[in-house]
């Protein structure tokens, strides 16, 4: 999933006040972490993660790996905080409002 610069900026604004809901620890990217991240993305669409100081690897590599394995878009890496976005599948659509991304400029 690729996002335009305008869409990234919009999502960064929405994510500013979010609290991290998933934490990547010294175990690294595990099956349990990916399952928790998948559940969080299905519920919220936009998720903040915290990378522990004990997390194995470089933070940008970990963030890219998380985005690829969770089939989501990497919005931002700021310090040890990662912001990921994945549109909620139609089958899981709820009455709660979904995030509407701004249109790409033509």
C-alpha positions in Angstrom: 0.0 0.0 0.0 1.4 3.4 -1.0 0.3 6.7 0.3 0.8 10.1 -1.2 2.6 12.9 0.7 -0.7 14.6 1.3 -2.3 11.4 2.7 0.8 10.8 4.9 0.5 14.3 6.3 -3.2 13.8 7.0 -2.6 10.5 8.8 0.3 12.0 10.8 -2.1 14.7 12.0 -4.7 12.1 13.1 -2.0 10.0 14.8 -0.5 12.8 16.8 -2.8 12.3 19.8 -2.9 8.5 19.7 -1.3 6.4 22.4 0.8 3.4 21.4 -1.3 0.2 21.5 1.4 -2.4 20.6 4.9 -2.6 21.9 7.7 -4.4 20.1 10.1 -5.8 22.7 13.3 -7.8 22.9 11.7 -10.8 21.1 11.4 -8.7 17.9 8.7 -9.3 15.3 7.0 -12.5 16.5 3.8 -14.3 15.5 2.1 -13.0 18.7 3.1 -9.4 18.0 1.8 -9.7 14.4 -1.5 -11.1 15.6 -1.9 -8.2 18.1 -1.0 -5.7 15.4 -3.4 -7.3 12.9 -6.3 -7.1 15.4 -5.4 -3.4 16.3 -5.3 -2.4 12.6 -8.7 -4.1 11.9 -10.2 -2.2 14.8 -8.5 1.2 14.5 -7.0 1.4 11.0 -4.4 3.8 12.3 -2.1 2.4 15.0 0.9 3.7 16.9 3.6 1.2 18.1 6.4 1.7 20.5 9.8 0.1 19.8 11.5 -1.0 23.0 15.2 0.0 23.4 15.9 -3.7 23.6 14.2 -4.4 20.3 16.7 -6.2 18.0 17.6 -4.2 14.9 17.5 -0.7 13.6 14.2 1.1 14.0 13.6 1.9 10.4 14.2 -1.7 9.4 11.9 -2.9 12.1 9.2 -0.4 11.0 9.5 -1.5 7.4 9.4 -5.1 8.4 6.3 -4.6 10.5 4.5 -2.7 7.6 5.4 -5.5 5.1 4.4 -8.4 7.3 1.1 -6.7 8.5 0.3 -5.5 4.9 0.0 -2.0 6.0 1.4 1.4 5.0 4.3 2.9 7.1 3.2 6.5 7.8 5.9 7.7 10.1 8.9 6.7 12.2 9.5 9.3 14.9 12.1 8.3 17.5 11.0 4.9 18.8 7.3 5.4 17.7 6.0 3.9 14.5 2.7 4.9 12.9 1.0 2.3 10.6 -2.2 2.5 8.5 -4.3 -0.2 6.9 -7.8 0.3 5.6 -10.4 -1.8 7.4 -11.7 -4.6 5.2 -15.2 -4.3 3.9 -16.2 -7.5 5.8 -15.3 -5.8 9.1 -16.9 -2.4 8.4 -18.8 -1.2 11.4 -21.0 1.7 12.1 -18.0 3.5 13.4 -16.5 6.0 11.0 -13.6 4.9 8.9 -10.7 7.1 8.0 -11.3 8.9 4.8 -8.0 9.8 3.1 -7.8 13.0 1.1 -7.8 12.5 -2.7 -4.5 12.6 -4.6 -4.1 15.8 -6.6 -4.7 15.3 -10.2 
